[in-house]
Amino acid sequence: MIWKYLLAASAFSPVVILTGVRVGAPAVSAAVIGVGLAMAAGLLAVLRRGRRRSATEPLRVLAVSDRGIDAAAYLPTFLLPFLVVNDPAVRDLVVLGLFAVLLVYVSAQTDLLALNPWLFVTGRRLVQATVDRGDGLSEAVLLICSVAPVPASQGTDGSHVVRLVGSRLYLSEAV
């Protein structure tokens, strides 16, 4: 589960970095930017873990839901509250920090996790896929990939080779 929180934190790191740029006090600005860069490193940790896992496994993809289109909503919805504060005071930063913690928690628990601008910058996306568990049942998983897999319902066998990162979070071998 930690991997989803790292992924969520990295999604909101641009907001923290941009807020740090807007802070007038150089020491506070550097600290806020440093926190934002540490949050961004969460994506690198997730990708590194996925690549270091030696075992690959095939997933039979039954359906794919690409939430990338929602990324456009990310900008005004999540960036705006942070960027409208001109030269935020320490109290403002505390409030914004608490709001950011809430956003990371909610994002890790929901499909807002897909709204990660760093994934787009690196040429990847996060898709929700329904996969065949092999016991006649299916489950929803998250898949970090360069190209969304073609589901079995579209004339393929739906097989996609992945590496497990964490609980129901996979890294595509095509990355």
mmCIF file of the C-alpha atoms, coordinates in Angstrom:
data_MODEL
# 
_entry.id   MODEL 
# 
loop_
_atom_site.group_PDB 
_atom_site.id 
_atom_site.type_symbol 
_atom_site.label_atom_id 
_atom_site.label_alt_id 
_atom_site.label_comp_id 
_atom_site.label_asym_id 
_atom_site.label_entity_id 
_atom_site.label_seq_id 
_atom_site.pdbx_PDB_ins_code 
_atom_site.Cartn_x 
_atom_site.Cartn_y 
_atom_site.Cartn_z 
_atom_site.occupancy 
_atom_site.B_iso_or_equiv 
_atom_site.pdbx_formal_charge 
_atom_site.auth_seq_id 
_atom_site.auth_comp_id 
_atom_site.auth_asym_id 
_atom_site.auth_atom_id 
_atom_site.pdbx_PDB_model_num 
ATOM 1   C CA . MET A 1 1   ? 0.000   0.000   0.000   1.00 0.00 ? 1   MET A CA 1 
ATOM 2   C CA . ILE A 1 2   ? 2.943   2.348   0.573   1.00 0.00 ? 2   ILE A CA 1 
ATOM 3   C CA . TRP A 1 3   ? 3.553   2.344   -3.172  1.00 0.00 ? 3   TRP A CA 1 
ATOM 4   C CA . LYS A 1 4   ? 0.153   3.901   -3.868  1.00 0.00 ? 4   LYS A CA 1 
ATOM 5   C CA . TYR A 1 5   ? 0.864   6.643   -1.334  1.00 0.00 ? 5   TYR A CA 1 
ATOM 6   C CA . LEU A 1 6   ? 4.231   7.346   -2.970  1.00 0.00 ? 6   LEU A CA 1 
ATOM 7   C CA . LEU A 1 7   ? 2.534   7.503   -6.358  1.00 0.00 ? 7   LEU A CA 1 
ATOM 8   C CA . ALA A 1 8   ? -0.134  9.854   -4.986  1.00 0.00 ? 8   ALA A CA 1 
ATOM 9   C CA . ALA A 1 9   ? 2.469   12.071  -3.298  1.00 0.00 ? 9   ALA A CA 1 
ATOM 10  C CA . SER A 1 10  ? 4.395   12.352  -6.552  1.00 0.00 ? 10  SER A CA 1 
ATOM 11  C CA . ALA A 1 11  ? 1.192   13.432  -8.318  1.00 0.00 ? 11  ALA A CA 1 
ATOM 12  C CA . PHE A 1 12  ? 0.896   16.479  -6.084  1.00 0.00 ? 12  PHE A CA 1 
ATOM 13  C CA . SER A 1 13  ? 4.582   17.356  -6.002  1.00 0.00 ? 13  SER A CA 1 
ATOM 14  C CA . PRO A 1 14  ? 4.297   19.955  -8.803  1.00 0.00 ? 14  PRO A CA 1 
ATOM 15  C CA . VAL A 1 15  ? 1.841   21.865  -6.617  1.00 0.00 ? 15  VAL A CA 1 
ATOM 16  C CA . VAL A 1 16  ? 4.270   21.860  -3.703  1.00 0.00 ? 16  VAL A CA 1 
ATOM 17  C CA . ILE A 1 17  ? 7.208   22.870  -5.898  1.00 0.00 ? 17  ILE A CA 1 
ATOM 18  C CA . LEU A 1 18  ? 5.245   25.748  -7.448  1.00 0.00 ? 18  LEU A CA 1 
ATOM 19  C CA . THR A 1 19  ? 4.064   26.866  -4.013  1.00 0.00 ? 19  THR A CA 1 
ATOM 20  C CA . GLY A 1 20  ? 7.695   26.896  -2.879  1.00 0.00 ? 20  GLY A CA 1 
ATOM 21  C CA . VAL A 1 21  ? 8.596   29.131  -5.805  1.00 0.00 ? 21  VAL A CA 1 
ATOM 22  C CA . ARG A 1 22  ? 5.914   31.604  -4.691  1.00 0.00 ? 22  ARG A CA 1 
ATOM 23  C CA . VAL A 1 23  ? 7.207   31.835  -1.119  1.00 0.00 ? 23  VAL A CA 1 
ATOM 24  C CA . GLY A 1 24  ? 9.173   35.029  -0.539  1.00 0.00 ? 24  GLY A CA 1 
ATOM 25  C CA . ALA A 1 25  ? 11.500  33.888  2.259   1.00 0.00 ? 25  ALA A CA 1 
ATOM 26  C CA . PRO A 1 26  ? 14.446  32.074  0.619   1.00 0.00 ? 26  PRO A CA 1 
ATOM 27  C CA . ALA A 1 27  ? 14.932  29.502  3.410   1.00 0.00 ? 27  ALA A CA 1 
ATOM 28  C CA . VAL A 1 28  ? 11.233  28.617  3.540   1.00 0.00 ? 28  VAL A CA 1 
ATOM 29  C CA . SER A 1 29  ? 11.074  28.557  -0.253  1.00 0.00 ? 29  SER A CA 1 
ATOM 30  C CA . ALA A 1 30  ? 14.000  26.133  -0.441  1.00 0.00 ? 30  ALA A CA 1 
ATOM 31  C CA . ALA A 1 31  ? 12.442  23.895  2.217   1.00 0.00 ? 31  ALA A CA 1 
ATOM 32  C CA . VAL A 1 32  ? 9.066   23.761  0.437   1.00 0.00 ? 32  VAL A CA 1 
ATOM 33  C CA . ILE A 1 33  ? 10.712  23.077  -2.925  1.00 0.00 ? 33  ILE A CA 1 
ATOM 34  C CA . GLY A 1 34  ? 12.806  20.344  -1.266  1.00 0.00 ? 34  GLY A CA 1 
ATOM 35  C CA . VAL A 1 35  ? 9.653   18.697  0.108   1.00 0.00 ? 35  VAL A CA 1 
ATOM 36  C CA . GLY A 1 36  ? 8.127   18.854  -3.386  1.00 0.00 ? 36  GLY A CA 1 
ATOM 37  C CA . LEU A 1 37  ? 11.195  17.236  -4.946  1.00 0.00 ? 37  LEU A CA 1 
ATOM 38  C CA . ALA A 1 38  ? 11.132  14.500  -2.286  1.00 0.00 ? 38  ALA A CA 1 
ATOM 39  C CA . MET A 1 39  ? 7.474   13.888  -3.110  1.00 0.00 ? 39  MET A CA 1 
ATOM 40  C CA . ALA A 1 40  ? 8.322   13.676  -6.827  1.00 0.00 ? 40  ALA A CA 1 
ATOM 41  C CA . ALA A 1 41  ? 10.927  11.032  -6.004  1.00 0.00 ? 41  ALA A CA 1 
ATOM 42  C CA . GLY A 1 42  ? 8.021   8.791   -4.967  1.00 0.00 ? 42  GLY A CA 1 
ATOM 43  C CA . LEU A 1 43  ? 7.350   8.016   -8.628  1.00 0.00 ? 43  LEU A CA 1 
ATOM 44  C CA . LEU A 1 44  ? 10.997  7.096   -9.154  1.00 0.00 ? 44  LEU A CA 1 
ATOM 45  C CA . ALA A 1 45  ? 10.814  4.733   -6.166  1.00 0.00 ? 45  ALA A CA 1 
ATOM 46  C CA . VAL A 1 46  ? 7.695   3.065   -7.572  1.00 0.00 ? 46  VAL A CA 1 
ATOM 47  C CA . LEU A 1 47  ? 9.242   2.644   -11.028 1.00 0.00 ? 47  LEU A CA 1 
ATOM 48  C CA . ARG A 1 48  ? 12.516  1.378   -9.552  1.00 0.00 ? 48  ARG A CA 1 
ATOM 49  C CA . ARG A 1 49  ? 10.724  -1.207  -7.430  1.00 0.00 ? 49  ARG A CA 1 
ATOM 50  C CA . GLY A 1 50  ? 8.782   -2.412  -10.451 1.00 0.00 ? 50  GLY A CA 1 
ATOM 51  C CA . ARG A 1 51  ? 11.914  -2.753  -12.560 1.00 0.00 ? 51  ARG A CA 1 
ATOM 52  C CA . ARG A 1 52  ? 13.879  -4.538  -9.820  1.00 0.00 ? 52  ARG A CA 1 
ATOM 53  C CA . ARG A 1 53  ? 11.262  -7.217  -9.311  1.00 0.00 ? 53  ARG A CA 1 
ATOM 54  C CA . SER A 1 54  ? 12.696  -10.220 -11.116 1.00 0.00 ? 54  SER A CA 1 
ATOM 55  C CA . ALA A 1 55  ? 9.510   -12.185 -11.625 1.00 0.00 ? 55  ALA A CA 1 
ATOM 56  C CA . THR A 1 56  ? 7.215   -11.209 -14.445 1.00 0.00 ? 56  THR A CA 1 
ATOM 57  C CA . GLU A 1 57  ? 3.727   -12.511 -14.746 1.00 0.00 ? 57  GLU A CA 1 
ATOM 58  C CA . PRO A 1 58  ? 1.125   -12.460 -17.465 1.00 0.00 ? 58  PRO A CA 1 
ATOM 59  C CA . LEU A 1 59  ? -2.156  -10.729 -16.756 1.00 0.00 ? 59  LEU A CA 1 
ATOM 60  C CA . ARG A 1 60  ? -5.165  -11.417 -18.916 1.00 0.00 ? 60  ARG A CA 1 
ATOM 61  C CA . VAL A 1 61  ? -6.709  -7.998  -19.363 1.00 0.00 ? 61  VAL A CA 1 
ATOM 62  C CA . LEU A 1 62  ? -10.469 -8.028  -19.769 1.00 0.00 ? 62  LEU A CA 1 
ATOM 63  C CA . ALA A 1 63  ? -11.141 -4.273  -19.820 1.00 0.00 ? 63  ALA A CA 1 
ATOM 64  C CA . VAL A 1 64  ? -9.165  -1.032  -19.608 1.00 0.00 ? 64  VAL A CA 1 
ATOM 65  C CA . SER A 1 65  ? -10.221 2.366   -18.280 1.00 0.00 ? 65  SER A CA 1 
ATOM 66  C CA . ASP A 1 66  ? -7.780  5.144   -19.131 1.00 0.00 ? 66  ASP A CA 1 
ATOM 67  C CA . ARG A 1 67  ? -8.303  8.087   -16.796 1.00 0.00 ? 67  ARG A CA 1 
ATOM 68  C CA . GLY A 1 68  ? -5.739  10.239  -18.583 1.00 0.00 ? 68  GLY A CA 1 
ATOM 69  C CA . ILE A 1 69  ? -8.410  12.537  -19.941 1.00 0.00 ? 69  ILE A CA 1 
ATOM 70  C CA . ASP A 1 70  ? -9.102  13.604  -16.356 1.00 0.00 ? 70  ASP A CA 1 
ATOM 71  C CA . ALA A 1 71  ? -5.599  15.022  -16.108 1.00 0.00 ? 71  ALA A CA 1 
ATOM 72  C CA . ALA A 1 72  ? -6.833  18.282  -17.626 1.00 0.00 ? 72  ALA A CA 1 
ATOM 73  C CA . ALA A 1 73  ? -9.163  18.679  -14.630 1.00 0.00 ? 73  ALA A CA 1 
ATOM 74  C CA . TYR A 1 74  ? -6.160  18.264  -12.333 1.00 0.00 ? 74  TYR A CA 1 
ATOM 75  C CA . LEU A 1 75  ? -4.724  21.647  -13.217 1.00 0.00 ? 75  LEU A CA 1 
ATOM 76  C CA . PRO A 1 76  ? -7.535  23.985  -12.151 1.00 0.00 ? 76  PRO A CA 1 
ATOM 77  C CA . THR A 1 77  ? -8.905  21.738  -9.417  1.00 0.00 ? 77  THR A CA 1 
ATOM 78  C CA . PHE A 1 78  ? -5.741  20.931  -7.503  1.00 0.00 ? 78  PHE A CA 1 
ATOM 79  C CA . LEU A 1 79  ? -3.246  23.580  -8.578  1.00 0.00 ? 79  LEU A CA 1 
ATOM 80  C CA . LEU A 1 80  ? -5.420  26.638  -8.198  1.00 0.00 ? 80  LEU A CA 1 
ATOM 81  C CA . PRO A 1 81  ? -5.922  26.540  -4.397  1.00 0.00 ? 81  PRO A CA 1 
ATOM 82  C CA . PHE A 1 82  ? -2.159  26.410  -3.937  1.00 0.00 ? 82  PHE A CA 1 
ATOM 83  C CA . LEU A 1 83  ? -1.175  29.018  -6.463  1.00 0.00 ? 83  LEU A CA 1 
ATOM 84  C CA . VAL A 1 84  ? -3.621  31.802  -5.611  1.00 0.00 ? 84  VAL A CA 1 
ATOM 85  C CA . VAL A 1 85  ? -1.900  32.463  -2.286  1.00 0.00 ? 85  VAL A CA 1 
ATOM 86  C CA . ASN A 1 86  ? 0.606   35.235  -2.951  1.00 0.00 ? 86  ASN A CA 1 
ATOM 87  C CA . ASP A 1 87  ? 3.740   34.888  -0.799  1.00 0.00 ? 87  ASP A CA 1 
ATOM 88  C CA . PRO A 1 88  ? 2.122   32.524  1.704   1.00 0.00 ? 88  PRO A CA 1 
ATOM 89  C CA . ALA A 1 89  ? 2.849   32.984  5.393   1.00 0.00 ? 89  ALA A CA 1 
ATOM 90  C CA . VAL A 1 90  ? 3.794   30.037  7.596   1.00 0.00 ? 90  VAL A CA 1 
ATOM 91  C CA . ARG A 1 91  ? 0.140   29.631  8.652   1.00 0.00 ? 91  ARG A CA 1 
ATOM 92  C CA . ASP A 1 92  ? -0.907  29.449  4.977   1.00 0.00 ? 92  ASP A CA 1 
ATOM 93  C CA . LEU A 1 93  ? 1.764   26.826  4.310   1.00 0.00 ? 93  LEU A CA 1 
ATOM 94  C CA . VAL A 1 94  ? 0.542   24.730  7.257   1.00 0.00 ? 94  VAL A CA 1 
ATOM 95  C CA . VAL A 1 95  ? -3.036  24.858  5.960   1.00 0.00 ? 95  VAL A CA 1 
ATOM 96  C CA . LEU A 1 96  ? -1.915  24.048  2.409   1.00 0.00 ? 96  LEU A CA 1 
ATOM 97  C CA . GLY A 1 97  ? 0.260   21.224  3.753   1.00 0.00 ? 97  GLY A CA 1 
ATOM 98  C CA . LEU A 1 98  ? -2.673  19.699  5.625   1.00 0.00 ? 98  LEU A CA 1 
ATOM 99  C CA . PHE A 1 99  ? -4.792  20.008  2.476   1.00 0.00 ? 99  PHE A CA 1 
ATOM 100 C CA . ALA A 1 100 ? -2.037  18.282  0.492   1.00 0.00 ? 100 ALA A CA 1 
ATOM 101 C CA . VAL A 1 101 ? -1.895  15.411  3.011   1.00 0.00 ? 101 VAL A CA 1 
ATOM 102 C CA . LEU A 1 102 ? -5.657  14.997  2.664   1.00 0.00 ? 102 LEU A CA 1 
ATOM 103 C CA . LEU A 1 103 ? -5.390  14.998  -1.136  1.00 0.00 ? 103 LEU A CA 1 
ATOM 104 C CA . VAL A 1 104 ? -2.637  12.356  -1.084  1.00 0.00 ? 104 VAL A CA 1 
ATOM 105 C CA . TYR A 1 105 ? -4.666  10.141  1.241   1.00 0.00 ? 105 TYR A CA 1 
ATOM 106 C CA . VAL A 1 106 ? -7.853  10.443  -0.824  1.00 0.00 ? 106 VAL A CA 1 
ATOM 107 C CA . SER A 1 107 ? -5.936  9.937   -4.070  1.00 0.00 ? 107 SER A CA 1 
ATOM 108 C CA . ALA A 1 108 ? -4.283  6.753   -2.825  1.00 0.00 ? 108 ALA A CA 1 
ATOM 109 C CA . GLN A 1 109 ? -7.700  5.375   -1.863  1.00 0.00 ? 109 GLN A CA 1 
ATOM 110 C CA . THR A 1 110 ? -9.483  6.266   -5.117  1.00 0.00 ? 110 THR A CA 1 
ATOM 111 C CA . ASP A 1 111 ? -8.935  6.398   -8.841  1.00 0.00 ? 111 ASP A CA 1 
ATOM 112 C CA . LEU A 1 112 ? -7.615  9.966   -8.555  1.00 0.00 ? 112 LEU A CA 1 
ATOM 113 C CA . LEU A 1 113 ? -4.265  8.209   -8.430  1.00 0.00 ? 113 LEU A CA 1 
ATOM 114 C CA . ALA A 1 114 ? -4.279  8.253   -12.239 1.00 0.00 ? 114 ALA A CA 1 
ATOM 115 C CA . LEU A 1 115 ? -3.902  12.037  -12.287 1.00 0.00 ? 115 LEU A CA 1 
ATOM 116 C CA . ASN A 1 116 ? -0.131  12.109  -12.056 1.00 0.00 ? 116 ASN A CA 1 
ATOM 117 C CA . PRO A 1 117 ? 1.481   14.691  -14.343 1.00 0.00 ? 117 PRO A CA 1 
ATOM 118 C CA . TRP A 1 118 ? 4.941   13.131  -13.937 1.00 0.00 ? 118 TRP A CA 1 
ATOM 119 C CA . LEU A 1 119 ? 3.660   9.943   -15.576 1.00 0.00 ? 119 LEU A CA 1 
ATOM 120 C CA . PHE A 1 120 ? 2.703   11.963  -18.647 1.00 0.00 ? 120 PHE A CA 1 
ATOM 121 C CA . VAL A 1 121 ? 6.058   13.762  -18.638 1.00 0.00 ? 121 VAL A CA 1 
ATOM 122 C CA . THR A 1 122 ? 7.852   10.383  -18.642 1.00 0.00 ? 122 THR A CA 1 
ATOM 123 C CA . GLY A 1 123 ? 5.647   9.033   -21.450 1.00 0.00 ? 123 GLY A CA 1 
ATOM 124 C CA . ARG A 1 124 ? 3.650   6.736   -19.193 1.00 0.00 ? 124 ARG A CA 1 
ATOM 125 C CA . ARG A 1 125 ? 0.117   6.586   -17.910 1.00 0.00 ? 125 ARG A CA 1 
ATOM 126 C CA . LEU A 1 126 ? -1.744  4.843   -15.157 1.00 0.00 ? 126 LEU A CA 1 
ATOM 127 C CA . VAL A 1 127 ? -4.732  2.828   -16.289 1.00 0.00 ? 127 VAL A CA 1 
ATOM 128 C CA . GLN A 1 128 ? -7.256  0.834   -14.369 1.00 0.00 ? 128 GLN A CA 1 
ATOM 129 C CA . ALA A 1 129 ? -7.580  -2.638  -15.800 1.00 0.00 ? 129 ALA A CA 1 
ATOM 130 C CA . THR A 1 130 ? -9.985  -5.433  -15.031 1.00 0.00 ? 130 THR A CA 1 
ATOM 131 C CA . VAL A 1 131 ? -7.997  -8.671  -15.118 1.00 0.00 ? 131 VAL A CA 1 
ATOM 132 C CA . ASP A 1 132 ? -8.856  -12.339 -14.986 1.00 0.00 ? 132 ASP A CA 1 
ATOM 133 C CA . ARG A 1 133 ? -7.630  -13.739 -11.657 1.00 0.00 ? 133 ARG A CA 1 
ATOM 134 C CA . GLY A 1 134 ? -7.571  -17.268 -13.088 1.00 0.00 ? 134 GLY A CA 1 
ATOM 135 C CA . ASP A 1 135 ? -10.261 -18.623 -10.789 1.00 0.00 ? 135 ASP A CA 1 
ATOM 136 C CA . GLY A 1 136 ? -13.188 -17.439 -12.861 1.00 0.00 ? 136 GLY A CA 1 
ATOM 137 C CA . LEU A 1 137 ? -13.290 -14.107 -11.041 1.00 0.00 ? 137 LEU A CA 1 
ATOM 138 C CA . SER A 1 138 ? -11.910 -10.727 -12.051 1.00 0.00 ? 138 SER A CA 1 
ATOM 139 C CA . GLU A 1 139 ? -10.410 -7.843  -10.123 1.00 0.00 ? 139 GLU A CA 1 
ATOM 140 C CA . ALA A 1 140 ? -9.507  -4.219  -10.764 1.00 0.00 ? 140 ALA A CA 1 
ATOM 141 C CA . VAL A 1 141 ? -5.789  -3.401  -10.776 1.00 0.00 ? 141 VAL A CA 1 
ATOM 142 C CA . LEU A 1 142 ? -3.698  -0.354  -11.615 1.00 0.00 ? 142 LEU A CA 1 
ATOM 143 C CA . LEU A 1 143 ? -1.163  -0.649  -14.402 1.00 0.00 ? 143 LEU A CA 1 
ATOM 144 C CA . ILE A 1 144 ? 1.673   1.794   -15.132 1.00 0.00 ? 144 ILE A CA 1 
ATOM 145 C CA . CYS A 1 145 ? 2.304   1.524   -18.865 1.00 0.00 ? 145 CYS A CA 1 
ATOM 146 C CA . SER A 1 146 ? 3.503   3.375   -21.947 1.00 0.00 ? 146 SER A CA 1 
ATOM 147 C CA . VAL A 1 147 ? 0.655   2.081   -24.052 1.00 0.00 ? 147 VAL A CA 1 
ATOM 148 C CA . ALA A 1 148 ? -2.644  0.889   -22.637 1.00 0.00 ? 148 ALA A CA 1 
ATOM 149 C CA . PRO A 1 149 ? -3.043  -2.872  -23.079 1.00 0.00 ? 149 PRO A CA 1 
ATOM 150 C CA . VAL A 1 150 ? -5.550  -4.200  -25.573 1.00 0.00 ? 150 VAL A CA 1 
ATOM 151 C CA . PRO A 1 151 ? -8.252  -6.100  -23.679 1.00 0.00 ? 151 PRO A CA 1 
ATOM 152 C CA . ALA A 1 152 ? -9.387  -9.601  -24.597 1.00 0.00 ? 152 ALA A CA 1 
ATOM 153 C CA . SER A 1 153 ? -12.744 -8.192  -25.649 1.00 0.00 ? 153 SER A CA 1 
ATOM 154 C CA . GLN A 1 154 ? -11.080 -6.493  -28.639 1.00 0.00 ? 154 GLN A CA 1 
ATOM 155 C CA . GLY A 1 155 ? -9.990  -9.613  -30.483 1.00 0.00 ? 155 GLY A CA 1 
ATOM 156 C CA . THR A 1 156 ? -6.740  -10.419 -28.631 1.00 0.00 ? 156 THR A CA 1 
ATOM 157 C CA . ASP A 1 157 ? -6.033  -12.922 -25.899 1.00 0.00 ? 157 ASP A CA 1 
ATOM 158 C CA . GLY A 1 158 ? -5.576  -9.945  -23.556 1.00 0.00 ? 158 GLY A CA 1 
ATOM 159 C CA . SER A 1 159 ? -2.231  -11.232 -22.265 1.00 0.00 ? 159 SER A CA 1 
ATOM 160 C CA . HIS A 1 160 ? 0.069   -8.535  -20.924 1.00 0.00 ? 160 HIS A CA 1 
ATOM 161 C CA . VAL A 1 161 ? 3.414   -9.128  -19.174 1.00 0.00 ? 161 VAL A CA 1 
ATOM 162 C CA . VAL A 1 162 ? 3.830   -7.129  -15.951 1.00 0.00 ? 162 VAL A CA 1 
ATOM 163 C CA . ARG A 1 163 ? 5.841   -6.900  -12.740 1.00 0.00 ? 163 ARG A CA 1 
ATOM 164 C CA . LEU A 1 164 ? 4.095   -6.567  -9.398  1.00 0.00 ? 164 LEU A CA 1 
ATOM 165 C CA . VAL A 1 165 ? 4.985   -3.331  -7.565  1.00 0.00 ? 165 VAL A CA 1 
ATOM 166 C CA . GLY A 1 166 ? 2.568   -3.630  -4.667  1.00 0.00 ? 166 GLY A CA 1 
ATOM 167 C CA . SER A 1 167 ? -0.963  -4.584  -3.823  1.00 0.00 ? 167 SER A CA 1 
ATOM 168 C CA . ARG A 1 168 ? -2.852  -4.503  -7.161  1.00 0.00 ? 168 ARG A CA 1 
ATOM 169 C CA . LEU A 1 169 ? -0.270  -2.112  -8.678  1.00 0.00 ? 169 LEU A CA 1 
ATOM 170 C CA . TYR A 1 170 ? 1.732   -3.364  -11.673 1.00 0.00 ? 170 TYR A CA 1 
ATOM 171 C CA . LEU A 1 171 ? 4.433   -2.035  -13.980 1.00 0.00 ? 171 LEU A CA 1 
ATOM 172 C CA . SER A 1 172 ? 4.099   -3.020  -17.626 1.00 0.00 ? 172 SER A CA 1 
ATOM 173 C CA . GLU A 1 173 ? 7.044   -4.757  -19.216 1.00 0.00 ? 173 GLU A CA 1 
ATOM 174 C CA . ALA A 1 174 ? 6.469   -2.553  -22.251 1.00 0.00 ? 174 ALA A CA 1 
ATOM 175 C CA . VAL A 1 175 ? 7.698   0.467   -20.210 1.00 0.00 ? 175 VAL A CA 1 
# 
